[in-house]
């Protein structure tokens, strides 16, 4: 990895399991009567939701709709890692679920969460995942692979300071993602009407 600053160390996420939880919550049969909002891999781009979570009843949802999503959870697609389908979920609707095709990371404090988000969205992190991916046509990684990626770990006080500095940008990113998703919804409704001359512009 080369030289690192004084006071830093080399490690991986598996060394920091006291700071975050991996795939912390899954549904139970008690969810059968609930209406859910489902996030699948196709709806997530790089740091952005490409389309709003699909609303459906839990007992009609895909079998992968199992991960319970909370505010500031991080989702990393475990399939085709080079596509970088990675998102921090901000203020999700009630009963939002994500596909088990995501690795889900839940930080125990927001400052470390911001650092963790910066780490998993870095080009180097993606490059490491691409190297350990298995399967030629449909490359994939496991949650364990994600937790083994090596990186340079700064001291706790620097992680907290970084988290404080980037917090306004994280919040702005969430707001921009919601605007973008809403515009995509409007476009999907209006464009067919324009093309069919139902709506004049």
C-alpha positions as CSV (number, residue, x, y, z in Angstrom):
1,X,0.0,0.0,0.0
2,X,3.0,2.3,0.3
3,X,3.8,4.9,3.0
4,X,1.0,6.0,5.3
5,X,0.9,9.0,7.6
6,X,2.2,8.7,11.2
7,X,-0.5,7.5,13.5
8,X,-2.4,5.6,10.8
9,X,-2.6,1.8,10.5
10,X,-3.4,-0.8,7.8
11,X,-6.5,-2.8,8.4
12,X,-9.9,-3.9,7.0
13,X,-13.5,-3.6,7.9
14,X,-13.3,-6.9,9.7
15,X,-11.0,-5.2,12.2
16,X,-13.7,-2.6,13.0
17,X,-16.7,-4.7,13.8
18,X,-17.2,-2.8,17.1
19,X,-18.0,0.3,15.1
20,X,-20.7,-1.0,12.7
21,X,-23.1,-3.9,12.0
22,X,-23.2,-6.1,8.9
23,X,-26.6,-7.0,7.5
24,X,-28.2,-6.2,10.9
25,X,-31.9,-6.8,10.4
26,X,-34.0,-9.2,8.3
27,X,-37.8,-9.6,8.0
28,X,-39.9,-12.3,9.7
29,X,-43.2,-13.9,8.6
30,X,-44.9,-11.2,10.7
31,X,-44.3,-8.8,7.7
32,X,-46.8,-10.7,5.5
33,X,-49.6,-8.1,5.8
34,X,-47.5,-5.0,5.5
35,X,-47.0,-2.8,2.5
36,X,-43.3,-2.2,1.8
37,X,-41.1,-0.1,-0.3
38,X,-38.5,-2.3,-2.0
39,X,-35.0,-1.2,-3.2
40,X,-33.6,-3.6,-5.7
41,X,-30.1,-3.4,-7.3
42,X,-31.3,-2.0,-10.6
43,X,-32.7,1.0,-8.8
44,X,-29.4,2.0,-7.3
45,X,-26.6,3.9,-9.1
46,X,-23.4,5.4,-7.8
47,X,-24.4,7.4,-4.7
48,X,-27.9,7.9,-6.1
49,X,-31.3,6.2,-6.3
50,X,-32.2,6.0,-10.0
51,X,-35.9,5.2,-9.2
52,X,-38.1,5.4,-6.2
53,X,-38.4,2.2,-4.2
54,X,-41.3,0.1,-5.5
55,X,-44.4,-0.1,-3.3
56,X,-45.9,-3.6,-2.9
57,X,-47.2,-6.0,-0.3
58,X,-44.6,-8.0,1.5
59,X,-46.1,-11.4,0.6
60,X,-46.0,-10.4,-3.1
61,X,-42.4,-9.1,-3.0
62,X,-39.4,-10.9,-4.5
63,X,-37.8,-13.5,-2.1
64,X,-34.7,-11.2,-2.0
65,X,-36.7,-8.4,-0.3
66,X,-35.5,-9.1,3.2
67,X,-33.0,-6.5,4.5
68,X,-34.7,-3.9,6.8
69,X,-33.4,-0.4,5.9
70,X,-32.8,2.4,8.4
71,X,-31.6,6.0,8.1
72,X,-27.9,6.2,7.1
73,X,-27.6,2.5,6.2
74,X,-25.0,1.8,3.5
75,X,-25.9,-0.5,0.7
76,X,-23.2,-2.1,-1.6
77,X,-24.2,-4.3,-4.5
78,X,-22.5,-7.7,-4.3
79,X,-23.0,-8.3,-8.0
80,X,-21.0,-6.6,-10.8
81,X,-19.0,-4.4,-8.3
82,X,-17.5,-2.4,-11.2
83,X,-20.9,-0.8,-11.6
84,X,-20.5,0.8,-8.2
85,X,-24.1,0.5,-7.1
86,X,-23.5,2.0,-3.7
87,X,-25.8,4.3,-1.7
88,X,-26.3,5.8,1.7
89,X,-30.0,5.6,2.5
90,X,-31.3,8.9,4.0
91,X,-34.7,9.2,5.6
92,X,-36.3,6.1,4.0
93,X,-40.0,5.6,4.1
94,X,-41.5,3.3,6.7
95,X,-41.1,-0.4,6.0
96,X,-38.4,0.0,3.4
97,X,-36.6,-3.2,2.5
98,X,-33.5,-3.8,0.3
99,X,-32.5,-6.8,-1.7
100,X,-30.2,-9.5,-0.2
101,X,-28.1,-8.8,-3.2
102,X,-26.7,-5.8,-1.2
103,X,-24.3,-5.9,1.6
104,X,-25.7,-3.7,4.3
105,X,-23.5,-1.7,6.7
106,X,-25.0,0.2,9.7
107,X,-22.6,2.4,11.5
108,X,-23.0,2.9,15.3
109,X,-22.2,6.7,14.9
110,X,-22.7,9.0,12.0
111,X,-19.1,10.3,12.0
112,X,-17.7,6.8,11.3
113,X,-20.6,6.3,8.9
114,X,-19.5,9.2,6.8
115,X,-15.9,7.9,6.8
116,X,-17.1,4.4,5.9
117,X,-19.2,5.9,3.0
118,X,-16.1,7.8,1.7
119,X,-14.1,4.6,1.9
120,X,-16.5,2.3,0.0
121,X,-17.1,4.9,-2.7
122,X,-13.4,5.3,-3.4
123,X,-12.1,4.0,-6.8
124,X,-9.5,2.0,-4.9
125,X,-12.1,0.1,-2.9
126,X,-14.0,-0.8,-6.2
127,X,-10.7,-1.9,-7.8
128,X,-10.0,-4.3,-4.8
129,X,-13.5,-5.8,-5.1
130,X,-13.1,-6.3,-8.9
131,X,-10.0,-8.3,-8.2
132,X,-11.7,-10.7,-5.8
133,X,-14.9,-11.0,-7.7
134,X,-15.9,-14.5,-8.9
135,X,-17.8,-15.5,-12.1
136,X,-16.9,-14.4,-15.6
137,X,-20.3,-13.5,-17.0
138,X,-21.9,-12.2,-13.8
139,X,-19.0,-11.3,-11.4
140,X,-20.0,-11.1,-7.7
141,X,-18.4,-10.7,-4.3
142,X,-19.5,-11.7,-0.8
143,X,-20.0,-9.6,2.3
144,X,-16.8,-11.3,3.7
145,X,-14.9,-10.1,0.6
146,X,-16.0,-6.6,1.2
147,X,-14.9,-6.8,4.9
148,X,-11.5,-8.1,3.9
149,X,-10.5,-5.2,1.6
150,X,-7.4,-3.5,3.0
151,X,-7.2,0.2,3.6
152,X,-5.3,2.8,5.6
153,X,-7.1,3.6,8.8
154,X,-6.7,7.1,10.3
155,X,-6.9,7.7,14.1
156,X,-10.3,8.1,15.7
157,X,-10.0,11.9,16.2
158,X,-9.3,12.3,12.5
159,X,-12.3,10.1,11.5
160,X,-14.6,12.3,13.7
161,X,-13.2,15.5,12.2
162,X,-13.7,14.1,8.6
163,X,-17.2,13.1,9.5
164,X,-18.0,16.6,10.7
165,X,-16.6,18.3,7.6
166,X,-18.4,16.1,5.1
167,X,-21.8,16.0,6.9
168,X,-23.3,19.0,5.0
169,X,-22.3,17.4,1.7
170,X,-23.8,14.0,2.7
171,X,-27.1,15.8,3.5
172,X,-27.0,17.7,0.2
173,X,-26.3,14.5,-1.7
174,X,-29.5,13.0,-0.2
175,X,-31.6,16.0,-1.2
176,X,-30.2,16.0,-4.8
177,X,-30.9,12.2,-5.1
178,X,-34.5,12.8,-4.1
179,X,-34.9,15.6,-6.7
180,X,-33.3,13.5,-9.4
181,X,-35.5,10.5,-8.6
182,X,-38.6,12.7,-8.7
183,X,-37.6,14.2,-12.1
184,X,-37.1,10.7,-13.5
185,X,-40.6,9.8,-12.3
186,X,-42.1,12.9,-14.0
187,X,-40.1,12.2,-17.2
188,X,-41.4,8.5,-17.3
189,X,-45.0,9.8,-17.1
190,X,-44.8,12.7,-19.5
191,X,-42.5,11.4,-22.2
192,X,-44.8,8.7,-23.6
193,X,-47.6,11.3,-23.7
194,X,-45.4,13.7,-25.6
195,X,-44.4,11.0,-28.1
196,X,-48.0,10.0,-28.7
197,X,-49.1,13.7,-29.1
198,X,-51.3,13.5,-26.1
199,X,-49.4,16.4,-24.6
200,X,-48.1,19.3,-26.7
201,X,-44.9,21.1,-25.8
